[in-house]
Amino acid sequence: MLNNARQLSAASDQYFLENGVSSVISANLVGATNYVKAVNTVAGETYPAGYTQGETVTILGVAGARTITYAP
């Protein structure tokens, strides 16, 4: 899960640089032709629908009970 968060964070940073914006929805990051090809869940977790520059990535519902945060 932390590797997924790290990849999504890096992908959003690259998107911010290339597009001159400070937020992005995950549909622009994940996909066959995007920065991250796929995000495979490990414990039924839910990843954010969007990312904002400088904010932590919060992963919800880990094993139905936990929350994990990743600070870029």
N, CA, C, O and CB atoms as a CASP TS submission, in Angstrom:
PFRMAT TS
TARGET T0000
AUTHOR 0000-0000-0000
METHOD Language model
MODEL 1
PARENT N/A
ATOM      1  N   MET     1       0.813  -1.180   0.000  1.00  0.00           N
ATOM      2  CA  MET     1       0.000   0.000   0.000  1.00  0.00           C
ATOM      3  C   MET     1       0.865   1.255   0.000  1.00  0.00           C
ATOM      4  O   MET     1       0.568   2.218  -0.707  1.00  0.00           O
ATOM      5  CB  MET     1      -0.929  -0.008   1.189  1.00  0.00           C
ATOM      6  N   LEU     2       1.920   1.243   0.782  1.00  0.00           N
ATOM      7  CA  LEU     2       2.786   2.427   0.792  1.00  0.00           C
ATOM      8  C   LEU     2       3.465   2.623  -0.557  1.00  0.00           C
ATOM      9  O   LEU     2       3.685   3.759  -0.977  1.00  0.00           O
ATOM     10  CB  LEU     2       3.842   2.308   1.896  1.00  0.00           C
ATOM     11  N   ASN     3       3.796   1.541  -1.236  1.00  0.00           N
ATOM     12  CA  ASN     3       4.383   1.683  -2.569  1.00  0.00           C
ATOM     13  C   ASN     3       3.362   2.276  -3.539  1.00  0.00           C
ATOM     14  O   ASN     3       3.711   3.123  -4.362  1.00  0.00           O
ATOM     15  CB  ASN     3       4.889   0.319  -3.089  1.00  0.00           C
ATOM     16  N   ASN     4       2.109   1.840  -3.450  1.00  0.00           N
ATOM     17  CA  ASN     4       1.057   2.430  -4.281  1.00  0.00           C
ATOM     18  C   ASN     4       0.941   3.927  -3.997  1.00  0.00           C
ATOM     19  O   ASN     4       0.850   4.736  -4.921  1.00  0.00           O
ATOM     20  CB  ASN     4      -0.301   1.726  -4.028  1.00  0.00           C
ATOM     21  N   ALA     5       0.944   4.288  -2.712  1.00  0.00           N
ATOM     22  CA  ALA     5       0.842   5.704  -2.333  1.00  0.00           C
ATOM     23  C   ALA     5       2.041   6.488  -2.856  1.00  0.00           C
ATOM     24  O   ALA     5       1.893   7.612  -3.336  1.00  0.00           O
ATOM     25  CB  ALA     5       0.738   5.851  -0.800  1.00  0.00           C
ATOM     26  N   ARG     6       3.219   5.897  -2.762  1.00  0.00           N
ATOM     27  CA  ARG     6       4.431   6.565  -3.261  1.00  0.00           C
ATOM     28  C   ARG     6       4.332   6.790  -4.765  1.00  0.00           C
ATOM     29  O   ARG     6       4.666   7.870  -5.252  1.00  0.00           O
ATOM     30  CB  ARG     6       5.693   5.730  -2.928  1.00  0.00           C
ATOM     31  N   GLN     7       3.878   5.783  -5.503  1.00  0.00           N
ATOM     32  CA  GLN     7       3.749   5.913  -6.958  1.00  0.00           C
ATOM     33  C   GLN     7       2.706   6.961  -7.332  1.00  0.00           C
ATOM     34  O   GLN     7       2.925   7.757  -8.245  1.00  0.00           O
ATOM     35  CB  GLN     7       3.379   4.564  -7.582  1.00  0.00           C
ATOM     36  N   LEU     8       1.580   6.966  -6.634  1.00  0.00           N
ATOM     37  CA  LEU     8       0.540   7.948  -6.919  1.00  0.00           C
ATOM     38  C   LEU     8       1.008   9.361  -6.583  1.00  0.00           C
ATOM     39  O   LEU     8       0.698  10.309  -7.305  1.00  0.00           O
ATOM     40  CB  LEU     8      -0.732   7.617  -6.139  1.00  0.00           C
ATOM     41  N   SER     9       1.741   9.500  -5.506  1.00  0.00           N
ATOM     42  CA  SER     9       2.276  10.798  -5.124  1.00  0.00           C
ATOM     43  C   SER     9       3.278  11.298  -6.163  1.00  0.00           C
ATOM     44  O   SER     9       3.233  12.462  -6.563  1.00  0.00           O
ATOM     45  CB  SER     9       2.935  10.719  -3.742  1.00  0.00           C
ATOM     46  N   ALA    10       4.174  10.425  -6.596  1.00  0.00           N
ATOM     47  CA  ALA    10       5.163  10.805  -7.617  1.00  0.00           C
ATOM     48  C   ALA    10       4.476  11.141  -8.934  1.00  0.00           C
ATOM     49  O   ALA    10       4.865  12.090  -9.615  1.00  0.00           O
ATOM     50  CB  ALA    10       6.187   9.672  -7.830  1.00  0.00           C
ATOM     51  N   ALA    11       3.452  10.366  -9.297  1.00  0.00           N
ATOM     52  CA  ALA    11       2.721  10.628 -10.531  1.00  0.00           C
ATOM     53  C   ALA    11       2.009  11.977 -10.468  1.00  0.00           C
ATOM     54  O   ALA    11       1.997  12.725 -11.445  1.00  0.00           O
ATOM     55  CB  ALA    11       1.710   9.509 -10.801  1.00  0.00           C
ATOM     56  N   SER    12       1.418  12.284  -9.315  1.00  0.00           N
ATOM     57  CA  SER    12       0.734  13.575  -9.196  1.00  0.00           C
ATOM     58  C   SER    12       1.736  14.728  -9.254  1.00  0.00           C
ATOM     59  O   SER    12       1.452  15.759  -9.863  1.00  0.00           O
ATOM     60  CB  SER    12      -0.074  13.638  -7.885  1.00  0.00           C
ATOM     61  N   ASP    13       2.899  14.569  -8.629  1.00  0.00           N
ATOM     62  CA  ASP    13       3.933  15.609  -8.719  1.00  0.00           C
ATOM     63  C   ASP    13       4.354  15.852 -10.163  1.00  0.00           C
ATOM     64  O   ASP    13       4.517  16.997 -10.583  1.00  0.00           O
ATOM     65  CB  ASP    13       5.155  15.221  -7.879  1.00  0.00           C
ATOM     66  N   GLN    14       4.529  14.777 -10.917  1.00  0.00           N
ATOM     67  CA  GLN    14       4.901  14.918 -12.330  1.00  0.00           C
ATOM     68  C   GLN    14       3.791  15.607 -13.119  1.00  0.00           C
ATOM     69  O   GLN    14       4.062  16.461 -13.962  1.00  0.00           O
ATOM     70  CB  GLN    14       5.211  13.541 -12.947  1.00  0.00           C
ATOM     71  N   TYR    15       2.545  15.236 -12.844  1.00  0.00           N
ATOM     72  CA  TYR    15       1.398  15.864 -13.502  1.00  0.00           C
ATOM     73  C   TYR    15       1.363  17.358 -13.186  1.00  0.00           C
ATOM     74  O   TYR    15       1.130  18.174 -14.078  1.00  0.00           O
ATOM     75  CB  TYR    15       0.077  15.188 -13.059  1.00  0.00           C
ATOM     76  N   PHE    16       1.595  17.724 -11.910  1.00  0.00           N
ATOM     77  CA  PHE    16       1.596  19.141 -11.524  1.00  0.00           C
ATOM     78  C   PHE    16       2.645  19.915 -12.319  1.00  0.00           C
ATOM     79  O   PHE    16       2.375  21.002 -12.831  1.00  0.00           O
ATOM     80  CB  PHE    16       1.859  19.290 -10.008  1.00  0.00           C
ATOM     81  N   LEU    17       3.836  19.346 -12.416  1.00  0.00           N
ATOM     82  CA  LEU    17       4.921  20.010 -13.150  1.00  0.00           C
ATOM     83  C   LEU    17       4.599  20.176 -14.625  1.00  0.00           C
ATOM     84  O   LEU    17       4.819  21.244 -15.196  1.00  0.00           O
ATOM     85  CB  LEU    17       6.210  19.227 -12.998  1.00  0.00           C
ATOM     86  N   GLU    18       4.081  19.127 -15.241  1.00  0.00           N
ATOM     87  CA  GLU    18       3.821  19.161 -16.684  1.00  0.00           C
ATOM     88  C   GLU    18       2.625  20.021 -17.063  1.00  0.00           C
ATOM     89  O   GLU    18       2.567  20.544 -18.176  1.00  0.00           O
ATOM     90  CB  GLU    18       3.605  17.768 -17.191  1.00  0.00           C
ATOM     91  N   ASN    19       1.666  20.174 -16.147  1.00  0.00           N
ATOM     92  CA  ASN    19       0.430  20.867 -16.494  1.00  0.00           C
ATOM     93  C   ASN    19       0.230  22.198 -15.773  1.00  0.00           C
ATOM     94  O   ASN    19      -0.753  22.895 -16.025  1.00  0.00           O
ATOM     95  CB  ASN    19      -0.725  19.982 -16.204  1.00  0.00           C
ATOM     96  N   GLY    20       1.150  22.557 -14.879  1.00  0.00           N
ATOM     97  CA  GLY    20       1.059  23.833 -14.186  1.00  0.00           C
ATOM     98  C   GLY    20      -0.172  23.975 -13.309  1.00  0.00           C
ATOM     99  O   GLY    20      -0.737  25.063 -13.201  1.00  0.00           O
ATOM    100  N   VAL    21      -0.592  22.884 -12.683  1.00  0.00           N
ATOM    101  CA  VAL    21      -1.758  22.891 -11.798  1.00  0.00           C
ATOM    102  C   VAL    21      -1.335  22.417 -10.411  1.00  0.00           C
ATOM    103  O   VAL    21      -0.199  21.984 -10.220  1.00  0.00           O
ATOM    104  CB  VAL    21      -2.900  21.991 -12.365  1.00  0.00           C
ATOM    105  N   SER    22      -2.245  22.499  -9.449  1.00  0.00           N
ATOM    106  CA  SER    22      -1.913  22.047  -8.098  1.00  0.00           C
ATOM    107  C   SER    22      -2.847  20.955  -7.593  1.00  0.00           C
ATOM    108  O   SER    22      -2.753  20.553  -6.433  1.00  0.00           O
ATOM    109  CB  SER    22      -1.946  23.213  -7.147  1.00  0.00           C
ATOM    110  N   SER    23      -3.757  20.463  -8.456  1.00  0.00           N
ATOM    111  CA  SER    23      -4.599  19.331  -8.081  1.00  0.00           C
ATOM    112  C   SER    23      -4.908  18.508  -9.332  1.00  0.00           C
ATOM    113  O   SER    23      -4.873  19.003 -10.459  1.00  0.00           O
ATOM    114  CB  SER    23      -5.915  19.814  -7.392  1.00  0.00           C
ATOM    115  N   VAL    24      -5.212  17.226  -9.084  1.00  0.00           N
ATOM    116  CA  VAL    24      -5.482  16.315 -10.194  1.00  0.00           C
ATOM    117  C   VAL    24      -6.385  15.183  -9.702  1.00  0.00           C
ATOM    118  O   VAL    24      -6.290  14.765  -8.549  1.00  0.00           O
ATOM    119  CB  VAL    24      -4.154  15.749 -10.789  1.00  0.00           C
ATOM    120  N   ILE    25      -7.253  14.694 -10.576  1.00  0.00           N
ATOM    121  CA  ILE    25      -8.067  13.529 -10.230  1.00  0.00           C
ATOM    122  C   ILE    25      -7.313  12.262 -10.624  1.00  0.00           C
ATOM    123  O   ILE    25      -6.509  12.277 -11.556  1.00  0.00           O
ATOM    124  CB  ILE    25      -9.459  13.588 -10.933  1.00  0.00           C
ATOM    125  N   SER    26      -7.572  11.174  -9.916  1.00  0.00           N
ATOM    126  CA  SER    26      -6.810   9.957 -10.174  1.00  0.00           C
ATOM    127  C   SER    26      -7.016   9.403 -11.573  1.00  0.00           C
ATOM    128  O   SER    26      -6.140   8.703 -12.081  1.00  0.00           O
ATOM    129  CB  SER    26      -7.176   8.913  -9.171  1.00  0.00           C
ATOM    130  N   ALA    27      -8.135   9.688 -12.211  1.00  0.00           N
ATOM    131  CA  ALA    27      -8.350   9.204 -13.581  1.00  0.00           C
ATOM    132  C   ALA    27      -7.288   9.746 -14.531  1.00  0.00           C
ATOM    133  O   ALA    27      -7.003   9.127 -15.556  1.00  0.00           O
ATOM    134  CB  ALA    27      -9.748   9.602 -14.077  1.00  0.00           C
ATOM    135  N   ASN    28      -6.700  10.895 -14.202  1.00  0.00           N
ATOM    136  CA  ASN    28      -5.636  11.456 -15.034  1.00  0.00           C
ATOM    137  C   ASN    28      -4.266  10.867 -14.705  1.00  0.00           C
ATOM    138  O   ASN    28      -3.298  11.101 -15.429  1.00  0.00           O
ATOM    139  CB  ASN    28      -5.595  12.961 -14.873  1.00  0.00           C
ATOM    140  N   LEU    29      -4.183  10.108 -13.617  1.00  0.00           N
ATOM    141  CA  LEU    29      -2.912   9.511 -13.206  1.00  0.00           C
ATOM    142  C   LEU    29      -2.818   8.020 -13.502  1.00  0.00           C
ATOM    143  O   LEU    29      -1.750   7.514 -13.846  1.00  0.00           O
ATOM    144  CB  LEU    29      -2.700   9.736 -11.742  1.00  0.00           C
ATOM    145  N   VAL    30      -3.949   7.316 -13.364  1.00  0.00           N
ATOM    146  CA  VAL    30      -3.957   5.853 -13.462  1.00  0.00           C
ATOM    147  C   VAL    30      -4.654   5.421 -14.742  1.00  0.00           C
ATOM    148  O   VAL    30      -5.767   5.859 -15.033  1.00  0.00           O
ATOM    149  CB  VAL    30      -4.651   5.222 -12.233  1.00  0.00           C
ATOM    150  N   GLY    31      -3.993   4.559 -15.502  1.00  0.00           N
ATOM    151  CA  GLY    31      -4.565   4.028 -16.734  1.00  0.00           C
ATOM    152  C   GLY    31      -3.468   3.575 -17.676  1.00  0.00           C
ATOM    153  O   GLY    31      -2.298   3.902 -17.478  1.00  0.00           O
ATOM    154  N   ALA    32      -3.830   2.848 -18.666  1.00  0.00           N
ATOM    155  CA  ALA    32      -2.870   2.239 -19.593  1.00  0.00           C
ATOM    156  C   ALA    32      -1.912   3.245 -20.234  1.00  0.00           C
ATOM    157  O   ALA    32      -0.760   2.912 -20.514  1.00  0.00           O
ATOM    158  CB  ALA    32      -3.612   1.509 -20.676  1.00  0.00           C
ATOM    159  N   THR    33      -2.380   4.464 -20.464  1.00  0.00           N
ATOM    160  CA  THR    33      -1.521   5.464 -21.117  1.00  0.00           C
ATOM    161  C   THR    33      -1.115   6.591 -20.165  1.00  0.00           C
ATOM    162  O   THR    33      -0.589   7.612 -20.606  1.00  0.00           O
ATOM    163  CB  THR    33      -2.237   6.053 -22.328  1.00  0.00           C
ATOM    164  N   ASN    34      -1.355   6.411 -18.862  1.00  0.00           N
ATOM    165  CA  ASN    34      -1.050   7.450 -17.876  1.00  0.00           C
ATOM    166  C   ASN    34       0.225   7.128 -17.104  1.00  0.00           C
ATOM    167  O   ASN    34       0.975   6.233 -17.491  1.00  0.00           O
ATOM    168  CB  ASN    34      -2.218   7.619 -16.904  1.00  0.00           C
ATOM    169  N   TYR    35       0.468   7.835 -16.040  1.00  0.00           N
ATOM    170  CA  TYR    35       1.713   7.726 -15.266  1.00  0.00           C
ATOM    171  C   TYR    35       1.829   6.406 -14.515  1.00  0.00           C
ATOM    172  O   TYR    35       2.912   5.824 -14.454  1.00  0.00           O
ATOM    173  CB  TYR    35       1.809   8.871 -14.283  1.00  0.00           C
ATOM    174  N   VAL    36       0.735   5.931 -13.948  1.00  0.00           N
ATOM    175  CA  VAL    36       0.690   4.655 -13.224  1.00  0.00           C
ATOM    176  C   VAL    36      -0.258   3.750 -14.005  1.00  0.00           C
ATOM    177  O   VAL    36      -1.421   4.099 -14.211  1.00  0.00           O
ATOM    178  CB  VAL    36       0.213   4.840 -11.709  1.00  0.00           C
ATOM    179  N   LYS    37       0.224   2.608 -14.434  1.00  0.00           N
ATOM    180  CA  LYS    37      -0.583   1.726 -15.285  1.00  0.00           C
ATOM    181  C   LYS    37      -1.782   1.136 -14.558  1.00  0.00           C
ATOM    182  O   LYS    37      -2.868   1.054 -15.131  1.00  0.00           O
ATOM    183  CB  LYS    37       0.272   0.607 -15.823  1.00  0.00           C
ATOM    184  N   ALA    38      -1.602   0.720 -13.290  1.00  0.00           N
ATOM    185  CA  ALA    38      -2.693   0.138 -12.499  1.00  0.00           C
ATOM    186  C   ALA    38      -2.349   0.233 -11.023  1.00  0.00           C
ATOM    187  O   ALA    38      -1.177   0.223 -10.644  1.00  0.00           O
ATOM    188  CB  ALA    38      -2.955  -1.342 -12.905  1.00  0.00           C
ATOM    189  N   VAL    39      -3.375   0.324 -10.198  1.00  0.00           N
ATOM    190  CA  VAL    39      -3.201   0.282  -8.744  1.00  0.00           C
ATOM    191  C   VAL    39      -3.924  -0.962  -8.259  1.00  0.00           C
ATOM    192  O   VAL    39      -5.150  -1.046  -8.318  1.00  0.00           O
ATOM    193  CB  VAL    39      -3.754   1.592  -8.036  1.00  0.00           C
ATOM    194  N   ASN    40      -3.158  -1.916  -7.785  1.00  0.00           N
ATOM    195  CA  ASN    40      -3.735  -3.158  -7.274  1.00  0.00           C
ATOM    196  C   ASN    40      -3.897  -3.048  -5.769  1.00  0.00           C
ATOM    197  O   ASN    40      -2.938  -2.763  -5.052  1.00  0.00           O
ATOM    198  CB  ASN    40      -2.853  -4.380  -7.643  1.00  0.00           C
ATOM    199  N   THR    41      -5.118  -3.275  -5.293  1.00  0.00           N
ATOM    200  CA  THR    41      -5.349  -3.198  -3.853  1.00  0.00           C
ATOM    201  C   THR    41      -4.786  -4.430  -3.170  1.00  0.00           C
ATOM    202  O   THR    41      -4.678  -5.499  -3.772  1.00  0.00           O
ATOM    203  CB  THR    41      -6.850  -3.051  -3.544  1.00  0.00           C
ATOM    204  N   VAL    42      -4.432  -4.266  -1.908  1.00  0.00           N
ATOM    205  CA  VAL    42      -3.809  -5.328  -1.133  1.00  0.00           C
ATOM    206  C   VAL    42      -4.753  -5.834  -0.044  1.00  0.00           C
ATOM    207  O   VAL    42      -4.839  -7.038   0.197  1.00  0.00           O
ATOM    208  CB  VAL    42      -2.500  -4.836  -0.513  1.00  0.00           C
ATOM    209  N   ALA    43      -5.460  -4.912   0.613  1.00  0.00           N
ATOM    210  CA  ALA    43      -6.307  -5.278   1.746  1.00  0.00           C
ATOM    211  C   ALA    43      -7.662  -4.582   1.682  1.00  0.00           C
ATOM    212  O   ALA    43      -8.203  -4.166   2.707  1.00  0.00           O
ATOM    213  CB  ALA    43      -5.609  -4.936   3.058  1.00  0.00           C
ATOM    214  N   GLY    44      -8.209  -4.457   0.470  1.00  0.00           N
ATOM    215  CA  GLY    44      -9.510  -3.828   0.306  1.00  0.00           C
ATOM    216  C   GLY    44      -9.522  -2.328   0.556  1.00  0.00           C
ATOM    217  O   GLY    44     -10.575  -1.745   0.814  1.00  0.00           O
ATOM    218  N   GLU    45      -8.352  -1.704   0.479  1.00  0.00           N
ATOM    219  CA  GLU    45      -8.228  -0.277   0.755  1.00  0.00           C
ATOM    220  C   GLU    45      -8.798   0.574  -0.376  1.00  0.00           C
ATOM    221  O   GLU    45      -9.003   0.102  -1.494  1.00  0.00           O
ATOM    222  CB  GLU    45      -6.772   0.084   0.988  1.00  0.00           C
ATOM    223  N   THR    46      -9.046   1.836  -0.055  1.00  0.00           N
ATOM    224  CA  THR    46      -9.555   2.801  -1.017  1.00  0.00           C
ATOM    225  C   THR    46      -8.572   3.957  -1.111  1.00  0.00           C
ATOM    226  O   THR    46      -8.177   4.532  -0.097  1.00  0.00           O
ATOM    227  CB  THR    46     -10.971   3.304  -0.617  1.00  0.00           C
ATOM    228  N   TYR    47      -8.182   4.291  -2.327  1.00  0.00           N
ATOM    229  CA  TYR    47      -7.251   5.391  -2.569  1.00  0.00           C
ATOM    230  C   TYR    47      -8.037   6.652  -2.906  1.00  0.00           C
ATOM    231  O   TYR    47      -9.179   6.557  -3.355  1.00  0.00           O
ATOM    232  CB  TYR    47      -6.259   5.040  -3.712  1.00  0.00           C
ATOM    233  N   PRO    48      -7.454   7.824  -2.701  1.00  0.00           N
ATOM    234  CA  PRO    48      -8.166   9.080  -2.964  1.00  0.00           C
ATOM    235  C   PRO    48      -8.601   9.215  -4.425  1.00  0.00           C
ATOM    236  O   PRO    48      -7.976   8.670  -5.334  1.00  0.00           O
ATOM    237  CB  PRO    48      -7.286  10.260  -2.586  1.00  0.00           C
ATOM    238  N   ALA    49      -9.680   9.950  -4.618  1.00  0.00           N
ATOM    239  CA  ALA    49     -10.167  10.224  -5.971  1.00  0.00           C
ATOM    240  C   ALA    49      -9.394  11.379  -6.600  1.00  0.00           C
ATOM    241  O   ALA    49      -9.405  11.556  -7.818  1.00  0.00           O
ATOM    242  CB  ALA    49     -11.672  10.543  -5.948  1.00  0.00           C
ATOM    243  N   GLY    50      -8.723  12.161  -5.756  1.00  0.00           N
ATOM    244  CA  GLY    50      -7.950  13.286  -6.249  1.00  0.00           C
ATOM    245  C   GLY    50      -6.766  13.581  -5.347  1.00  0.00           C
ATOM    246  O   GLY    50      -6.706  13.123  -4.206  1.00  0.00           O
ATOM    247  N   TYR    51      -5.821  14.356  -5.875  1.00  0.00           N
ATOM    248  CA  TYR    51      -4.591  14.680  -5.157  1.00  0.00           C
ATOM    249  C   TYR    51      -4.340  16.170  -5.284  1.00  0.00           C
ATOM    250  O   TYR    51      -4.573  16.766  -6.336  1.00  0.00           O
ATOM    251  CB  TYR    51      -3.381  13.862  -5.700  1.00  0.00           C
ATOM    252  N   THR    52      -3.856  16.774  -4.185  1.00  0.00           N
ATOM    253  CA  THR    52      -3.536  18.188  -4.156  1.00  0.00           C
ATOM    254  C   THR    52      -2.085  18.348  -3.745  1.00  0.00           C
ATOM    255  O   THR    52      -1.609  17.676  -2.830  1.00  0.00           O
ATOM    256  CB  THR    52      -4.475  18.957  -3.196  1.00  0.00           C
ATOM    257  N   GLN    53      -1.398  19.230  -4.420  1.00  0.00           N
ATOM    258  CA  GLN    53       0.023  19.453  -4.176  1.00  0.00           C
ATOM    259  C   GLN    53       0.275  19.797  -2.711  1.00  0.00           C
ATOM    260  O   GLN    53      -0.385  20.670  -2.148  1.00  0.00           O
ATOM    261  CB  GLN    53       0.554  20.572  -5.082  1.00  0.00           C
ATOM    262  N   GLY    54       1.242  19.097  -2.094  1.00  0.00           N
ATOM    263  CA  GLY    54       1.632  19.362  -0.724  1.00  0.00           C
ATOM    264  C   GLY    54       0.795  18.695   0.350  1.00  0.00           C
ATOM    265  O   GLY    54       1.118  18.809   1.532  1.00  0.00           O
ATOM    266  N   GLU    55      -0.275  17.999  -0.027  1.00  0.00           N
ATOM    267  CA  GLU    55      -1.124  17.329   0.950  1.00  0.00           C
ATOM    268  C   GLU    55      -0.785  15.849   1.039  1.00  0.00           C
ATOM    269  O   GLU    55      -0.348  15.244   0.060  1.00  0.00           O
ATOM    270  CB  GLU    55      -2.597  17.512   0.592  1.00  0.00           C
ATOM    271  N   THR    56      -0.988  15.272   2.212  1.00  0.00           N
ATOM    272  CA  THR    56      -0.711  13.852   2.400  1.00  0.00           C
ATOM    273  C   THR    56      -1.714  13.005   1.630  1.00  0.00           C
ATOM    274  O   THR    56      -2.833  13.435   1.350  1.00  0.00           O
ATOM    275  CB  THR    56      -0.741  13.490   3.888  1.00  0.00           C
ATOM    276  N   VAL    57      -1.286  11.786   1.294  1.00  0.00           N
ATOM    277  CA  VAL    57      -2.155  10.810   0.644  1.00  0.00           C
ATOM    278  C   VAL    57      -2.748   9.951   1.747  1.00  0.00           C
ATOM    279  O   VAL    57      -2.008   9.349   2.524  1.00  0.00           O
ATOM    280  CB  VAL    57      -1.376   9.936  -0.418  1.00  0.00           C
ATOM    281  N   THR    58      -4.066   9.886   1.829  1.00  0.00           N
ATOM    282  CA  THR    58      -4.742   9.112   2.858  1.00  0.00           C
ATOM    283  C   THR    58      -5.419   7.904   2.221  1.00  0.00           C
ATOM    284  O   THR    58      -6.249   8.036   1.322  1.00  0.00           O
ATOM    285  CB  THR    58      -5.772   9.982   3.617  1.00  0.00           C
ATOM    286  N   ILE    59      -5.046   6.733   2.706  1.00  0.00           N
ATOM    287  CA  ILE    59      -5.611   5.474   2.211  1.00  0.00           C
ATOM    288  C   ILE    59      -6.586   4.976   3.270  1.00  0.00           C
ATOM    289  O   ILE    59      -6.210   4.756   4.421  1.00  0.00           O
ATOM    290  CB  ILE    59      -4.483   4.397   1.909  1.00  0.00           C
ATOM    291  N   LEU    60      -7.844   4.802   2.869  1.00  0.00           N
ATOM    292  CA  LEU    60      -8.899   4.434   3.809  1.00  0.00           C
ATOM    293  C   LEU    60      -9.279   2.963   3.711  1.00  0.00           C
ATOM    294  O   LEU    60      -9.021   2.306   2.702  1.00  0.00           O
ATOM    295  CB  LEU    60     -10.121   5.289   3.572  1.00  0.00           C
ATOM    296  N   GLY    61      -9.890   2.460   4.767  1.00  0.00           N
ATOM    297  CA  GLY    61     -10.478   1.128   4.763  1.00  0.00           C
ATOM    298  C   GLY    61      -9.498  -0.016   4.649  1.00  0.00           C
ATOM    299  O   GLY    61      -9.842  -1.071   4.117  1.00  0.00           O
ATOM    300  N   VAL    62      -8.293   0.168   5.134  1.00  0.00           N
ATOM    301  CA  VAL    62      -7.290  -0.893   5.069  1.00  0.00           C
ATOM    302  C   VAL    62      -7.756  -2.033   5.965  1.00  0.00           C
ATOM    303  O   VAL    62      -7.903  -1.859   7.174  1.00  0.00           O
ATOM    304  CB  VAL    62      -5.871  -0.375   5.501  1.00  0.00           C
ATOM    305  N   ALA    63      -7.987  -3.196   5.370  1.00  0.00           N
ATOM    306  CA  ALA    63      -8.507  -4.370   6.071  1.00  0.00           C
ATOM    307  C   ALA    63      -9.804  -4.027   6.807  1.00  0.00           C
ATOM    308  O   ALA    63     -10.113  -4.607   7.848  1.00  0.00           O
ATOM    309  CB  ALA    63      -7.457  -4.914   7.062  1.00  0.00           C
ATOM    310  N   GLY    64     -10.554  -3.076   6.249  1.00  0.00           N
ATOM    311  CA  GLY    64     -11.843  -2.704   6.802  1.00  0.00           C
ATOM    312  C   GLY    64     -11.790  -1.841   8.056  1.00  0.00           C
ATOM    313  O   GLY    64     -12.836  -1.461   8.581  1.00  0.00           O
ATOM    314  N   ALA    65     -10.588  -1.522   8.548  1.00  0.00           N
ATOM    315  CA  ALA    65     -10.554  -0.822   9.830  1.00  0.00           C
ATOM    316  C   ALA    65      -9.489   0.273   9.957  1.00  0.00           C
ATOM    317  O   ALA    65      -9.626   1.141  10.819  1.00  0.00           O
ATOM    318  CB  ALA    65     -10.345  -1.809  10.902  1.00  0.00           C
ATOM    319  N   ARG    66      -8.463   0.268   9.156  1.00  0.00           N
ATOM    320  CA  ARG    66      -7.351   1.188   9.365  1.00  0.00           C
ATOM    321  C   ARG    66      -7.269   2.265   8.296  1.00  0.00           C
ATOM    322  O   ARG    66      -7.825   2.143   7.204  1.00  0.00           O
ATOM    323  CB  ARG    66      -6.058   0.425   9.408  1.00  0.00           C
ATOM    324  N   THR    67      -6.559   3.315   8.652  1.00  0.00           N
ATOM    325  CA  THR    67      -6.261   4.407   7.731  1.00  0.00           C
ATOM    326  C   THR    67      -4.747   4.588   7.729  1.00  0.00           C
ATOM    327  O   THR    67      -4.108   4.578   8.782  1.00  0.00           O
ATOM    328  CB  THR    67      -7.006   5.741   8.142  1.00  0.00           C
ATOM    329  N   ILE    68      -4.188   4.752   6.549  1.00  0.00           N
ATOM    330  CA  ILE    68      -2.760   4.965   6.408  1.00  0.00           C
ATOM    331  C   ILE    68      -2.554   6.282   5.671  1.00  0.00           C
ATOM    332  O   ILE    68      -3.269   6.577   4.713  1.00  0.00           O
ATOM    333  CB  ILE    68      -2.076   3.778   5.655  1.00  0.00           C
ATOM    334  N   THR    69      -1.585   7.072   6.112  1.00  0.00           N
ATOM    335  CA  THR    69      -1.261   8.305   5.404  1.00  0.00           C
ATOM    336  C   THR    69       0.177   8.233   4.909  1.00  0.00           C
ATOM    337  O   THR    69       1.044   7.622   5.534  1.00  0.00           O
ATOM    338  CB  THR    69      -1.469   9.544   6.317  1.00  0.00           C
ATOM    339  N   TYR    70       0.401   8.869   3.777  1.00  0.00           N
ATOM    340  CA  TYR    70       1.720   8.955   3.182  1.00  0.00           C
ATOM    341  C   TYR    70       1.991  10.420   2.911  1.00  0.00           C
ATOM    342  O   TYR    70       1.251  11.068   2.170  1.00  0.00           O
ATOM    343  CB  TYR    70       1.827   8.098   1.879  1.00  0.00           C
ATOM    344  N   ALA    71       3.043  10.941   3.505  1.00  0.00           N
ATOM    345  CA  ALA    71       3.413  12.342   3.294  1.00  0.00           C
ATOM    346  C   ALA    71       4.517  12.408   2.252  1.00  0.00           C
ATOM    347  O   ALA    71       5.605  11.870   2.459  1.00  0.00           O
ATOM    348  CB  ALA    71       3.869  13.012   4.624  1.00  0.00           C
ATOM    349  N   PRO    72       4.238  13.075   1.121  1.00  0.00           N
ATOM    350  CA  PRO    72       5.249  13.164   0.047  1.00  0.00           C
ATOM    351  C   PRO    72       6.459  13.979   0.444  1.00  0.00           C
ATOM    352  O   PRO    72       7.384  14.138  -0.353  1.00  0.00           O
ATOM    353  CB  PRO    72       4.638  13.765  -1.195  1.00  0.00           C
TER
END
